[in-house]
């Protein structure tokens, strides 16, 4: 059924390939209530390279430490590929290097995992062997402590957790690069899935994007040796806009509501209801059937994941 829905959505959206799916800003269809959204949920996170640059201007040592963590392994990797090219063995070593690249990207944190997933759809930037390896990137990280998640929820909702939930699982059922998902029960008795954003996620992503922009000129020169004419700064800026949209759970919830409006009456389709009273920029609450989020296998989590897939497919078309 999920594939059937995706087919309808992609056809309506005019999208020929599932790999092109990206996030969607709520602005297109929520502009009429923009003032209300701003009042209730605050300003949406927006990528602005100059503002990020200014924010880190006085934190030079902090930026330098992270820059070394990123630049050293990236430069060493590209250096190995350059040597392969010079020795005429680049094609022979390509699969090995692609695997090394995937592992390197996975080790560098949320922004890089998301970037790697985005790169896996760009044959204009990387050889097929690299795309195949990047497709293996799992958008999962070790979970952050539940006490931090509960604090995040309380700060977002501006109330004590006991006043909202009669039960909140001690452990998440899934943990990804941007946030993690919990099973919970509202005080009204409704079963919900609650997605909570990682603490400091936006500042961590902003720092890595800032450093990548700083390194883009140098990396462009290295890529030129590999005969890859890429405007890395433009690629980074486009990716920055997309990942900032993904960090806005209000936009995601609006996507789900709009999807429900357009496709919710299709036979066999059930779009989880957004609990707007308990949704904010960094906390997203939706209904879920009992036992719909099995804790023993995060790959089968359906309460949010399937809706993420089909709603983002719709959203990509609306955004184009």
Backbone as CSV, one residue per row, in Angstrom:
resi,resn,N_x,N_y,N_z,CA_x,CA_y,CA_z,C_x,C_y,C_z
1,UNK,0.832,-1.203,0.000,0.000,0.000,0.000,0.866,1.252,0.000
2,UNK,1.970,1.213,0.758,2.853,2.377,0.805,3.373,2.711,-0.579
3,UNK,3.768,1.671,-1.347,4.264,1.905,-2.697,3.191,2.494,-3.592
4,UNK,1.948,2.040,-3.390,0.832,2.570,-4.180,0.650,4.055,-3.902
5,UNK,0.694,4.399,-2.628,0.539,5.806,-2.255,1.672,6.631,-2.836
6,UNK,2.894,6.123,-2.707,4.037,6.855,-3.253,3.863,7.083,-4.746
7,UNK,3.328,6.063,-5.440,3.118,6.219,-6.870,2.155,7.353,-7.174
8,UNK,1.055,7.416,-6.438,0.083,8.499,-6.619,0.714,9.859,-6.331
9,UNK,1.435,9.922,-5.224,2.022,11.201,-4.817,3.057,11.666,-5.817
10,UNK,3.942,10.751,-6.215,4.999,11.118,-7.152,4.426,11.518,-8.497
11,UNK,3.360,10.804,-8.927,2.737,11.160,-10.198,2.113,12.543,-10.122
12,UNK,1.395,12.809,-9.026,0.779,14.123,-8.845,1.821,15.220,-8.793
13,UNK,2.955,14.892,-8.163,3.998,15.894,-7.986,4.881,16.046,-9.210
14,UNK,4.782,15.096,-10.148,5.625,15.159,-11.334,7.060,14.786,-11.044
15,UNK,7.265,13.905,-10.050,8.619,13.485,-9.685,8.878,12.134,-10.315
16,UNK,9.931,12.045,-11.125,10.240,10.801,-11.817,11.051,9.840,-10.999
17,UNK,11.705,10.302,-9.960,12.579,9.435,-9.193,12.403,9.670,-7.704
18,UNK,12.252,8.575,-6.940,12.109,8.685,-5.489,13.348,9.311,-4.875
19,UNK,14.508,9.167,-5.485,15.751,9.681,-4.929,15.770,11.198,-4.886
20,UNK,14.865,11.845,-5.590,14.871,13.307,-5.616,14.088,13.919,-4.473
21,UNK,13.481,13.079,-3.652,12.647,13.592,-2.573,13.462,14.411,-1.596
22,UNK,12.926,15.571,-1.197,13.603,16.407,-0.204,12.560,17.012,0.713
23,UNK,12.992,17.772,1.674,12.068,18.394,2.615,11.342,19.568,1.967
24,UNK,10.298,20.027,2.631,9.469,21.098,2.072,9.158,22.111,3.148
25,UNK,9.330,23.355,2.846,8.960,24.401,3.794,7.452,24.561,3.804
26,UNK,6.894,24.860,4.972,5.439,24.984,5.098,4.925,26.276,4.477
27,UNK,5.780,27.158,4.042,5.359,28.508,3.677,4.341,28.536,2.543
28,UNK,4.502,27.598,1.578,3.669,27.683,0.381,2.179,27.605,0.690
29,UNK,1.823,26.712,1.628,0.406,26.548,1.893,-0.016,27.045,3.262
30,UNK,0.894,27.615,4.043,0.523,28.127,5.361,0.704,29.624,5.471
31,UNK,0.938,30.294,4.333,1.238,31.717,4.376,0.085,32.517,4.982
32,UNK,-1.156,32.027,4.764,-2.295,32.776,5.272,-2.339,32.803,6.794
33,UNK,-1.696,31.789,7.435,-1.692,31.738,8.890,-0.292,31.945,9.453
34,UNK,0.580,32.594,8.652,1.972,32.766,9.057,2.091,33.512,10.387
35,UNK,1.264,34.523,10.567,1.329,35.305,11.803,0.951,34.455,13.015
36,UNK,-0.063,33.618,12.832,-0.486,32.738,13.930,0.602,31.737,14.268
37,UNK,1.207,31.139,13.240,2.277,30.164,13.446,3.458,30.812,14.153
38,UNK,3.809,32.009,13.739,4.926,32.719,14.359,4.635,32.986,15.830
39,UNK,3.417,33.377,16.131,3.041,33.684,17.510,3.085,32.442,18.392
40,UNK,2.581,31.326,17.879,2.490,30.107,18.674,3.801,29.348,18.770
41,UNK,4.564,29.336,17.671,5.721,28.440,17.610,7.064,29.153,17.451
42,UNK,7.056,30.473,17.367,8.304,31.200,17.195,8.797,31.121,15.763
43,UNK,9.907,31.767,15.526,10.461,31.799,14.168,11.021,30.439,13.771
44,UNK,10.804,30.073,12.515,11.349,28.821,12.000,12.850,28.970,11.800
45,UNK,13.596,27.889,11.998,15.037,27.949,11.713,15.259,28.157,10.222
46,UNK,16.111,29.096,9.878,16.418,29.370,8.478,17.924,29.442,8.290
47,UNK,18.401,28.808,7.256,19.833,28.808,6.980,20.265,30.156,6.436
48,UNK,21.268,30.758,7.055,21.833,32.034,6.614,23.333,31.967,6.852
49,UNK,24.097,31.759,5.793,25.538,31.547,5.908,26.254,32.725,6.566
50,UNK,25.831,33.945,6.258,26.492,35.116,6.829,26.215,35.245,8.321
51,UNK,24.985,34.979,8.733,24.660,35.040,10.159,25.430,33.976,10.936
52,UNK,25.547,32.800,10.350,26.309,31.731,11.001,27.777,32.127,11.122
53,UNK,28.316,32.691,10.069,29.715,33.142,10.086,29.945,34.162,11.193
54,UNK,29.045,35.108,11.317,29.173,36.147,12.358,29.039,35.548,13.757
55,UNK,28.179,34.534,13.884,27.959,33.920,15.190,29.206,33.218,15.714
56,UNK,30.025,32.703,14.797,31.225,31.973,15.211,32.504,32.816,15.116
57,UNK,32.348,34.095,14.781,33.514,34.955,14.555,34.398,35.067,15.802
58,UNK,33.782,35.116,16.976,34.541,35.292,18.219,34.891,33.964,18.901
59,UNK,34.608,32.866,18.265,34.873,31.553,18.874,35.926,30.801,18.049
60,UNK,37.041,31.450,17.821,38.044,30.939,16.884,38.644,29.603,17.306
61,UNK,38.984,29.452,18.585,39.590,28.205,19.036,38.583,27.052,18.978
62,UNK,37.343,27.348,19.315,36.285,26.346,19.242,36.097,25.869,17.803
63,UNK,36.075,26.822,16.883,35.914,26.496,15.465,37.139,25.739,14.958
64,UNK,38.323,26.155,15.395,39.565,25.525,14.930,39.619,24.049,15.310
65,UNK,39.214,23.736,16.531,39.240,22.325,16.958,38.352,21.462,16.076
66,UNK,37.148,21.949,15.818,36.239,21.170,14.971,36.729,21.148,13.527
67,UNK,37.327,22.245,13.091,37.855,22.304,11.724,38.923,21.247,11.515
68,UNK,39.790,21.066,12.482,40.830,20.042,12.372,40.219,18.642,12.346
69,UNK,39.174,18.434,13.151,38.499,17.138,13.169,37.900,16.793,11.816
70,UNK,37.507,17.822,11.071,36.906,17.612,9.757,37.965,17.619,8.652
71,UNK,38.819,18.635,8.673,39.745,18.855,7.564,40.807,17.767,7.445
72,UNK,41.350,17.323,8.554,42.443,16.348,8.499,42.013,15.042,7.826
73,UNK,40.957,14.371,8.298,40.573,13.121,7.622,40.087,13.327,6.188
74,UNK,39.382,14.431,5.923,38.932,14.685,4.553,40.105,14.895,3.612
75,UNK,41.078,15.686,4.057,42.247,15.968,3.226,43.070,14.700,2.996
76,UNK,43.232,13.902,4.032,43.982,12.652,3.894,43.290,11.713,2.917
77,UNK,41.959,11.667,2.987,41.229,10.799,2.065,41.395,11.267,0.628
78,UNK,41.172,12.566,0.399,41.303,13.083,-0.964,42.733,12.903,-1.462
79,UNK,43.693,13.057,-0.553,45.088,12.840,-0.922,45.328,11.429,-1.425
80,UNK,44.707,10.442,-0.781,44.863,9.052,-1.233,44.273,8.859,-2.625
81,UNK,43.132,9.501,-2.858,42.507,9.386,-4.181,43.383,10.057,-5.243
82,UNK,43.963,11.215,-4.912,44.854,11.906,-5.851,46.055,11.021,-6.200
83,UNK,46.622,10.354,-5.202,47.742,9.439,-5.453,47.295,8.301,-6.367
84,UNK,46.095,7.795,-6.125,45.561,6.731,-6.993,45.495,7.206,-8.442
85,UNK,45.034,8.437,-8.641,44.934,8.988,-9.994,46.316,9.096,-10.616
86,UNK,47.261,9.623,-9.870,48.618,9.810,-10.391,49.304,8.497,-10.737
87,UNK,48.978,7.433,-9.992,49.580,6.120,-10.248,48.764,5.286,-11.235
88,UNK,47.677,5.871,-11.745,46.864,5.182,-12.729,46.057,4.019,-12.188
89,UNK,45.748,4.046,-10.898,45.016,2.943,-10.289,43.687,3.394,-9.668
90,UNK,43.205,4.558,-10.060,42.013,5.112,-9.429,40.789,4.217,-9.632
91,UNK,40.589,3.706,-10.854,39.433,2.843,-11.103,39.556,1.532,-10.333
92,UNK,40.770,1.017,-10.262,41.014,-0.235,-9.545,40.702,-0.084,-8.053
93,UNK,40.993,1.083,-7.504,40.831,1.321,-6.070,39.496,1.987,-5.724
94,UNK,38.675,2.252,-6.709,37.498,3.094,-6.479,36.520,2.511,-5.476
95,UNK,36.253,1.220,-5.557,35.310,0.614,-4.613,35.855,0.697,-3.189
96,UNK,37.141,0.431,-3.040,37.758,0.529,-1.714,37.666,1.947,-1.167
97,UNK,37.985,2.930,-2.017,37.933,4.327,-1.578,36.498,4.759,-1.274
98,UNK,35.547,4.248,-2.051,34.146,4.601,-1.803,33.696,4.103,-0.435
99,UNK,34.125,2.908,-0.064,33.797,2.373,1.262,34.444,3.214,2.355
100,UNK,35.699,3.592,2.147,36.396,4.446,3.112,35.679,5.784,3.266
101,UNK,35.217,6.329,2.157,34.530,7.623,2.178,33.224,7.532,2.963
102,UNK,32.468,6.455,2.735,31.206,6.279,3.453,31.449,6.199,4.958
103,UNK,32.447,5.436,5.378,32.757,5.301,6.806,33.228,6.626,7.401
104,UNK,33.997,7.389,6.618,34.459,8.695,7.073,33.284,9.636,7.298
105,UNK,32.392,9.694,6.327,31.211,10.555,6.445,30.385,10.163,7.659
106,UNK,30.193,8.864,7.869,29.383,8.382,8.992,29.989,8.764,10.341
107,UNK,31.308,8.929,10.385,31.989,9.212,11.654,31.970,10.690,12.038
108,UNK,31.566,11.562,11.110,31.708,13.001,11.334,30.468,13.690,11.912
109,UNK,29.369,12.945,12.110,28.234,13.547,12.788,27.024,13.804,11.913
110,UNK,25.959,14.374,12.508,24.651,14.512,11.849,24.682,15.225,10.509
111,UNK,25.348,16.372,10.443,25.351,17.140,9.192,25.980,16.332,8.063
112,UNK,27.027,15.594,8.380,27.720,14.830,7.347,26.923,13.602,6.925
113,UNK,26.238,12.980,7.873,25.381,11.850,7.512,24.294,12.304,6.548
114,UNK,23.655,13.434,6.871,22.628,13.977,5.987,23.223,14.380,4.634
115,UNK,24.409,14.975,4.667,25.063,15.377,3.422,25.396,14.162,2.569
116,UNK,25.872,13.104,3.213,26.189,11.882,2.478,24.971,11.281,1.823
117,UNK,23.847,11.306,2.529,22.617,10.795,1.952,22.185,11.642,0.757
118,UNK,22.367,12.948,0.874,22.028,13.833,-0.246,22.959,13.589,-1.429
119,UNK,24.237,13.389,-1.162,25.210,13.145,-2.237,24.932,11.840,-2.970
120,UNK,24.287,10.890,-2.279,24.031,9.592,-2.906,23.083,9.700,-4.089
121,UNK,22.468,10.852,-4.274,21.551,11.068,-5.399,22.162,11.976,-6.468
122,UNK,23.476,12.230,-6.367,24.113,13.199,-7.258,25.209,12.569,-8.123
123,UNK,24.836,11.878,-9.206,25.839,11.283,-10.104,26.680,12.333,-10.820
124,UNK,26.221,13.591,-10.788,27.011,14.658,-11.404,28.198,15.052,-10.532
125,UNK,28.170,14.642,-9.267,29.244,15.006,-8.349,30.186,13.856,-8.034
126,UNK,29.664,12.629,-8.003,30.472,11.489,-7.583,30.269,10.302,-8.518
127,UNK,31.286,9.438,-8.650,31.132,8.210,-9.449,30.096,7.273,-8.835
128,UNK,29.589,6.363,-9.638,28.527,5.457,-9.192,28.943,4.637,-7.982
129,UNK,30.220,4.215,-7.927,30.668,3.406,-6.791,30.487,4.143,-5.463
130,UNK,30.722,5.440,-5.494,30.546,6.248,-4.286,29.067,6.398,-3.943
131,UNK,28.233,6.570,-4.960,26.794,6.702,-4.718,26.243,5.434,-4.077
132,UNK,26.701,4.283,-4.563,26.236,3.013,-4.027,26.600,2.868,-2.556
133,UNK,27.809,3.251,-2.195,28.240,3.150,-0.803,27.494,4.149,0.085
134,UNK,27.295,5.361,-0.415,26.613,6.371,0.390,25.158,6.003,0.653
135,UNK,24.566,5.221,-0.233,23.198,4.754,-0.010,23.102,3.875,1.234
136,UNK,24.221,3.325,1.667,24.245,2.447,2.835,24.277,3.231,4.145
137,UNK,24.457,4.533,4.057,24.518,5.330,5.275,23.227,5.179,6.064
138,UNK,23.353,4.830,7.303,22.194,4.710,8.174,22.023,6.003,8.952
139,UNK,20.836,6.564,8.841,20.562,7.807,9.558,20.261,7.486,11.020
140,UNK,21.264,6.888,11.681,21.107,6.533,13.080,22.365,6.911,13.846
141,UNK,22.164,7.366,15.042,23.256,7.657,15.958,22.887,7.077,17.312
142,UNK,23.856,6.898,18.206,23.495,6.466,19.563,22.506,7.450,20.169
143,UNK,21.504,6.963,20.898,20.516,7.877,21.483,21.129,8.782,22.533
144,UNK,20.598,9.986,22.639,21.018,10.856,23.738,20.148,10.519,24.951
145,UNK,20.589,10.864,26.165,19.874,10.452,27.383,18.421,10.929,27.407
146,UNK,17.556,10.062,27.898,16.139,10.393,27.956,15.869,11.599,28.857
147,UNK,16.680,11.769,29.914,16.460,12.936,30.769,16.634,14.244,30.006
148,UNK,17.547,14.244,29.028,17.708,15.436,28.189,16.509,15.601,27.257
149,UNK,15.995,14.477,26.768,14.814,14.539,25.900,13.611,15.091,26.668
150,UNK,13.432,14.619,27.902,12.312,15.100,28.715,12.451,16.598,29.012
151,UNK,13.682,17.020,29.263,13.927,18.448,29.499,13.588,19.259,28.253
152,UNK,13.963,18.712,27.094,13.672,19.379,25.822,12.162,19.515,25.622
153,UNK,11.433,18.453,25.952,9.971,18.471,25.811,9.358,19.499,26.755
154,UNK,9.807,19.505,27.995,9.251,20.437,28.984,9.534,21.884,28.596
155,UNK,10.733,22.152,28.107,11.064,23.515,27.687,10.224,23.939,26.493
156,UNK,10.021,23.023,25.561,9.240,23.350,24.363,7.771,23.592,24.695
157,UNK,7.215,22.727,25.541,5.786,22.825,25.874,5.512,23.758,27.044
158,UNK,6.582,24.188,27.709,6.485,25.115,28.845,5.583,24.577,29.946
159,UNK,5.764,23.304,30.270,5.005,22.681,31.351,5.732,21.427,31.806
160,UNK,5.338,20.898,32.958,5.923,19.666,33.455,5.447,18.470,32.640
161,UNK,6.328,17.496,32.489,6.012,16.340,31.651,4.784,15.596,32.175
162,UNK,4.607,15.567,33.518,3.481,14.839,34.121,2.126,15.460,33.781
163,UNK,2.140,16.737,33.404,0.884,17.406,33.066,0.435,17.113,31.628
164,UNK,1.322,16.477,30.865,1.020,16.171,29.461,0.885,14.674,29.238
165,UNK,1.806,13.908,29.814,1.866,12.470,29.555,1.650,11.668,30.834
166,UNK,0.803,10.638,30.735,0.655,9.710,31.856,1.751,8.653,31.811
167,UNK,2.337,8.460,30.621,3.463,7.527,30.463,4.370,8.035,29.351
168,UNK,5.672,7.914,29.577,6.659,8.293,28.564,7.774,7.253,28.667
169,UNK,8.010,6.502,27.574,8.993,5.414,27.620,10.355,5.888,28.112
170,UNK,11.029,5.006,28.819,12.354,5.342,29.353,13.421,5.349,28.267
171,UNK,13.179,4.615,27.176,14.151,4.533,26.086,13.461,4.833,24.756
172,UNK,14.162,5.474,23.806,13.567,5.731,22.492,13.468,4.453,21.675
173,UNK,12.522,4.404,20.760,12.407,3.255,19.862,13.256,3.453,18.615
174,UNK,13.698,4.670,18.371,14.571,4.952,17.229,15.332,6.235,17.502
175,UNK,16.603,6.252,17.070,17.431,7.445,17.243,18.137,7.746,15.931
176,UNK,17.908,8.924,15.398,18.504,9.325,14.123,19.411,10.527,14.338
177,UNK,19.882,11.102,13.246,20.865,12.178,13.349,20.268,13.487,13.848
178,UNK,18.984,13.727,13.564,18.344,14.973,13.983,17.598,14.813,15.301
179,UNK,16.956,13.678,15.507,16.184,13.494,16.727,15.927,12.038,17.004
180,UNK,15.119,11.752,18.025,14.763,10.383,18.339,13.294,10.304,18.736
181,UNK,12.734,9.089,18.632,11.294,8.888,18.778,10.995,8.035,20.005
182,UNK,9.976,8.466,20.758,9.530,7.749,21.944,8.065,7.351,21.798
183,UNK,7.708,6.247,22.443,6.291,5.937,22.639,5.848,6.603,23.930
184,UNK,4.652,7.153,23.913,4.133,7.827,25.106,2.614,7.754,25.109
185,UNK,2.034,8.071,26.264,0.579,8.116,26.414,0.199,9.466,26.998
186,UNK,-0.693,10.148,26.314,-1.166,11.432,26.816,-2.035,11.227,28.057
187,UNK,-2.213,12.271,28.834,-3.061,12.163,30.030,-4.512,11.878,29.656
188,UNK,-4.858,12.102,28.386,-6.200,11.775,27.893,-6.336,10.298,27.540
189,UNK,-5.201,9.557,27.594,-5.221,8.131,27.290,-4.815,7.787,25.875
190,UNK,-4.586,8.774,25.019,-4.217,8.512,23.629,-2.759,8.093,23.519
191,UNK,-2.520,7.075,22.668,-1.157,6.626,22.382,-0.534,7.565,21.352
192,UNK,0.684,8.000,21.597,1.349,8.916,20.665,2.802,8.514,20.451
193,UNK,3.328,8.968,19.330,4.762,8.910,19.064,5.282,10.335,19.194
194,UNK,6.346,10.501,19.946,6.894,11.835,20.192,8.320,11.887,19.656
195,UNK,8.524,12.753,18.689,9.876,12.940,18.139,10.500,14.167,18.795
196,UNK,11.693,13.961,19.351,12.382,15.018,20.095,13.723,15.302,19.429
197,UNK,13.972,16.561,19.147,15.218,16.939,18.474,16.411,16.842,19.424
198,UNK,17.555,16.483,18.875,18.768,16.391,19.677,19.127,17.754,20.262
199,UNK,19.578,17.778,21.507,20.018,19.050,22.096,21.137,19.665,21.261
200,UNK,21.068,20.964,21.080,22.089,21.738,20.358,22.249,21.285,18.906
201,UNK,21.258,20.592,18.372,21.376,20.066,17.010,21.641,21.178,16.004
202,UNK,20.889,22.269,16.114,21.038,23.354,15.151,22.414,23.990,15.213
203,UNK,22.951,24.193,16.425,24.271,24.819,16.541,25.366,23.891,16.031
204,UNK,25.217,22.576,16.253,26.200,21.609,15.760,26.205,21.591,14.239
205,UNK,25.018,21.544,13.651,24.904,21.547,12.189,25.437,22.856,11.620
206,UNK,25.101,23.971,12.264,25.554,25.282,11.783,27.078,25.366,11.765
207,UNK,27.723,24.865,12.811,29.184,24.899,12.883,29.804,24.098,11.747
208,UNK,29.291,22.902,11.505,29.858,22.061,10.444,29.642,22.682,9.064
209,UNK,28.476,23.285,8.843,28.235,23.953,7.564,29.183,25.138,7.386
210,UNK,29.383,25.877,8.456,30.304,27.023,8.426,31.722,26.573,8.065
211,UNK,32.176,25.495,8.679,33.530,25.003,8.419,33.652,24.464,7.001
212,UNK,32.644,23.758,6.541,32.682,23.241,5.171,32.741,24.371,4.148
213,UNK,32.011,25.453,4.421,32.084,26.616,3.518,33.497,27.192,3.510
214,UNK,34.121,27.266,4.692,35.484,27.781,4.773,36.471,26.902,4.012
215,UNK,36.222,25.593,4.033,37.122,24.643,3.378,36.805,24.451,1.902
216,UNK,35.699,24.999,1.436,35.221,24.688,0.085,36.214,25.071,-1.002
217,UNK,36.879,26.226,-0.845,37.846,26.637,-1.865,38.992,25.657,-1.985
218,UNK,39.545,25.255,-0.851,40.647,24.291,-0.830,40.202,22.945,-1.389
219,UNK,39.024,22.480,-0.977,38.526,21.188,-1.445,38.210,21.227,-2.933
220,UNK,37.767,22.373,-3.433,37.515,22.505,-4.875,38.782,22.282,-5.678
221,UNK,39.897,22.803,-5.170,41.183,22.637,-5.868,41.604,21.172,-5.901
222,UNK,41.376,20.473,-4.778,41.706,19.051,-4.750,40.817,18.263,-5.708
223,UNK,39.531,18.623,-5.738,38.608,17.929,-6.629,38.929,18.199,-8.097
224,UNK,39.490,19.375,-8.365,39.867,19.701,-9.751,40.908,18.717,-10.273
225,UNK,41.771,18.243,-9.389,42.779,17.247,-9.781,42.093,15.966,-10.249
226,UNK,40.921,15.691,-9.663,40.148,14.508,-10.032,39.195,14.784,-11.185
227,UNK,39.341,15.968,-11.777,38.525,16.380,-12.913,37.046,16.482,-12.532
228,UNK,36.812,16.968,-11.312,35.451,17.208,-10.843,35.273,18.705,-10.656
229,UNK,34.582,19.328,-11.586,34.363,20.766,-11.528,33.081,21.031,-10.740
230,UNK,33.236,21.275,-9.447,32.083,21.406,-8.557,32.168,22.718,-7.784
231,UNK,31.053,23.432,-7.733,30.975,24.617,-6.880,30.510,24.152,-5.509
232,UNK,31.458,23.740,-4.669,31.121,23.162,-3.378,30.357,24.134,-2.482
233,UNK,30.710,25.407,-2.560,30.035,26.378,-1.708,28.539,26.422,-2.024
234,UNK,28.205,26.389,-3.297,26.790,26.395,-3.695,26.098,25.118,-3.241
235,UNK,26.798,23.982,-3.360,26.235,22.704,-2.923,25.977,22.728,-1.419
236,UNK,26.935,23.257,-0.664,26.805,23.337,0.799,25.643,24.244,1.186
237,UNK,25.498,25.364,0.502,24.407,26.286,0.820,23.043,25.661,0.539
238,UNK,22.937,24.934,-0.556,21.667,24.274,-0.870,21.361,23.209,0.183
239,UNK,22.377,22.439,0.547,22.178,21.433,1.577,21.809,22.084,2.913
240,UNK,22.434,23.217,3.224,22.122,23.924,4.457,20.662,24.319,4.532
241,UNK,20.120,24.802,3.428,18.705,25.182,3.409,17.805,23.972,3.667
242,UNK,18.158,22.840,3.068,17.333,21.643,3.222,17.375,21.086,4.644
243,UNK,18.566,21.026,5.232,18.662,20.435,6.567,18.032,21.351,7.617
244,UNK,18.077,22.668,7.388,17.406,23.580,8.333,15.894,23.384,8.261
245,UNK,15.368,23.127,7.078,13.945,22.836,6.961,13.604,21.541,7.703
246,UNK,14.490,20.568,7.622,14.244,19.289,8.283,14.266,19.432,9.796
247,UNK,14.958,20.425,10.312,15.012,20.634,11.756,13.778,21.376,12.277
248,UNK,12.861,21.724,11.390,11.648,22.436,11.791,10.483,21.456,11.828
249,UNK,10.136,20.980,13.022,9.078,19.984,13.142,7.693,20.568,12.898
250,UNK,7.535,21.865,13.050,6.244,22.484,12.737,5.969,22.370,11.237
251,UNK,6.999,22.619,10.433,6.838,22.466,8.985,6.499,21.023,8.637
252,UNK,7.145,20.086,9.315,6.873,18.671,9.068,5.427,18.323,9.421
253,UNK,4.960,18.866,10.521,3.583,18.607,10.934,2.584,19.214,9.947
254,UNK,2.887,20.401,9.452,2.024,21.029,8.448,1.988,20.204,7.170
255,UNK,3.145,19.621,6.803,3.182,18.731,5.642,2.226,17.564,5.841
256,UNK,2.259,16.976,7.043,1.397,15.827,7.333,-0.077,16.222,7.246
257,UNK,-0.424,17.384,7.783,-1.807,17.847,7.709,-2.247,18.062,6.263
258,UNK,-1.374,18.662,5.481,-1.713,18.911,4.078,-1.845,17.593,3.313
259,UNK,-0.967,16.652,3.626,-1.060,15.341,2.989,-2.387,14.667,3.337
260,UNK,-2.783,14.773,4.591,-4.067,14.220,5.023,-5.216,14.852,4.250
261,UNK,-5.138,16.149,4.057,-6.183,16.877,3.334,-6.312,16.385,1.896
262,UNK,-5.163,16.101,1.259,-5.174,15.734,-0.156,-5.366,14.245,-0.401
263,UNK,-4.820,13.402,0.475,-4.792,11.967,0.206,-5.411,11.122,1.313
264,UNK,-5.865,11.736,2.397,-6.352,10.976,3.532,-7.592,10.154,3.270
265,UNK,-8.353,10.490,2.205,-9.577,9.740,1.937,-9.343,8.558,1.001
266,UNK,-8.082,8.304,0.615,-7.778,7.160,-0.235,-7.969,5.872,0.557
267,UNK,-8.472,4.851,-0.111,-8.738,3.576,0.546,-7.459,3.000,1.146
268,UNK,-7.538,2.585,2.410,-6.401,1.950,3.052,-5.365,2.905,3.602
269,UNK,-5.599,4.221,3.486,-4.609,5.198,3.950,-5.042,5.769,5.290
270,UNK,-4.141,5.749,6.224,-4.397,6.343,7.538,-3.203,7.230,7.884
271,UNK,-3.406,8.519,7.863,-2.349,9.464,8.222,-2.490,9.795,9.702
272,UNK,-1.474,9.512,10.510,-1.567,9.819,11.946,-1.910,11.287,12.191
273,UNK,-2.817,11.507,13.127,-3.226,12.867,13.464,-2.117,13.575,14.227
274,UNK,-1.832,14.796,13.811,-0.857,15.610,14.528,-1.506,16.158,15.790
275,UNK,-0.852,16.016,16.905,-1.330,16.630,18.144,-0.659,18.003,18.265
276,UNK,-1.319,18.996,17.694,-0.725,20.326,17.622,-0.472,20.936,18.998
277,UNK,-1.302,20.582,19.960,-1.119,21.134,21.302,0.228,20.730,21.892
278,UNK,0.765,19.598,21.400,2.020,19.078,21.939,3.102,19.000,20.866
279,UNK,3.009,19.896,19.890,4.007,19.977,18.824,4.612,21.374,18.803
280,UNK,5.931,21.415,18.693,6.661,22.679,18.597,7.780,22.521,17.575
281,UNK,8.639,23.518,17.449,9.715,23.450,16.460,10.625,22.242,16.677
282,UNK,10.784,21.828,17.955,11.728,20.746,18.267,11.055,19.522,18.887
283,UNK,9.748,19.528,18.952,8.996,18.396,19.488,7.798,18.152,18.580
284,UNK,7.600,16.895,18.173,6.551,16.566,17.214,5.771,15.369,17.751
285,UNK,4.485,15.553,18.006,3.651,14.497,18.584,2.542,14.101,17.607
286,UNK,2.447,12.794,17.334,1.393,12.279,16.451,0.792,11.036,17.075
287,UNK,-0.455,10.765,16.689,-1.117,9.570,17.202,-0.445,8.326,16.627
288,UNK,-0.571,7.230,17.351,-0.061,5.957,16.854,-0.867,4.839,17.472
289,UNK,-1.073,3.776,16.701,-1.802,2.627,17.227,-0.965,1.936,18.288
290,UNK,-1.641,1.276,19.210,-0.930,0.557,20.265,-0.012,-0.479,19.641
291,UNK,1.211,-0.547,20.149,2.241,-1.473,19.662,2.652,-1.196,18.220
292,UNK,2.422,0.002,17.751,2.790,0.346,16.374,4.256,0.717,16.240
293,UNK,4.942,0.920,17.358,6.344,1.288,17.334,7.158,0.253,18.098
294,UNK,7.441,-0.916,17.497,8.158,-1.972,18.194,9.548,-1.538,18.597
295,UNK,9.914,-1.823,19.840,11.195,-1.361,20.354,12.338,-2.259,19.947
296,UNK,12.042,-3.485,19.445,13.122,-4.424,19.185,13.730,-4.268,17.808
297,UNK,13.144,-3.436,16.943,13.682,-3.301,15.591,13.342,-1.924,15.048
298,UNK,14.285,-1.013,15.101,13.995,0.365,14.693,13.705,0.465,13.210
299,UNK,14.117,-0.537,12.415,13.858,-0.482,10.988,12.365,-0.605,10.696
300,UNK,11.584,-1.175,11.644,10.154,-1.369,11.394,9.302,-0.300,12.039
301,UNK,9.906,0.740,12.569,9.131,1.828,13.159,8.249,2.444,12.080
302,UNK,6.938,2.514,12.332,6.030,2.998,11.292,5.282,4.260,11.674
303,UNK,5.143,4.528,12.944,4.325,5.655,13.384,4.709,6.961,12.738
304,UNK,6.035,7.189,12.581,6.497,8.420,11.948,7.185,8.138,10.622
305,UNK,7.891,7.010,10.520,8.748,6.778,9.358,7.979,6.698,8.050
306,UNK,6.907,5.899,7.998,6.176,5.775,6.743,5.556,7.096,6.341
307,UNK,5.054,7.831,7.328,4.468,9.126,7.005,5.549,10.096,6.557
308,UNK,6.737,10.007,7.160,7.851,10.826,6.684,8.083,10.593,5.193
309,UNK,8.090,9.329,4.788,8.378,8.992,3.404,7.346,9.569,2.446
310,UNK,6.070,9.283,2.711,5.058,9.707,1.753,4.797,11.207,1.822
311,UNK,4.880,11.787,3.021,4.651,13.215,3.134,5.776,13.991,2.471
312,UNK,7.010,13.528,2.642,8.126,14.214,1.994,8.055,14.087,0.473
313,UNK,7.505,12.962,-0.008,7.300,12.825,-1.451,6.326,13.882,-1.950
314,UNK,5.222,14.024,-1.233,4.266,15.089,-1.564,4.934,16.453,-1.484
315,UNK,5.703,16.661,-0.414,6.293,17.955,-0.161,7.298,18.341,-1.234
316,UNK,8.041,17.365,-1.718,9.019,17.662,-2.760,8.331,18.203,-4.013
317,UNK,7.178,17.616,-4.340,6.453,18.099,-5.504,5.899,19.481,-5.298
318,UNK,5.366,19.739,-4.125,4.812,21.063,-3.823,5.885,22.115,-3.843
319,UNK,7.112,21.704,-3.500,8.223,22.664,-3.425,8.777,23.023,-4.799
320,UNK,8.567,22.115,-5.777,9.149,22.333,-7.097,8.347,23.318,-7.935
